[in-house]
Amino acid sequence: MAHPHLPSTEAAVTAVRALAREHGREMTVTDDIGADRTSRRTSAGAFAVLDPDGSLPHEAFVELGGSPAVTVRLFPEDDALITVDGIEFADVPRDAVPAFLRSVYGDLAHVKGRFFPPGWWLVVPLPGDETYKELVSGASLTPWLNSRVR
């Protein structure tokens, strides 16, 4: 299923802000603007502020309050790194970020255990057939993860 297009980092931050308000979450945003300030400098040279096309790359780090602990790092390359209770989901398309957070806050995200190979997996289903799964590392589950075991 196609997600609504978010053409910029700022559009994604606005969508996350609306979602945070909808779910009663506090939110803080840290913006890094310019190729010399973003964590990925793939298209600009060293010490350059602008990309070769003259644009300013914009990266944002969003922290959402409450349980589970959620952070979102939005990259200028149209993807995001979402961390849910210490579990990192890398390379989430920027357009999928609101649906991902709706799944987490809408109680669709769940933890599945396996006997072989042994381990716990945090599963975040999105509308359509899109699902994100990450291994839960560490010896024990957090209280929020434990409450999501199926």
Secondary structure, 3 states (H helix, E strand, C coil): CCCCCCCCHHHHHHHHHHHHHHCCCCEEEEEEECCCCCCCCCCCCCCCCCCCCCCCCEEEEEEECCCCCEEEEECCCCEEEEEECCEEEEEEEHHHHHHHHHHHHCCCCEEEEECCCCEEEEEEECCCCCEEEEEECCCCCCHHHHCCEC
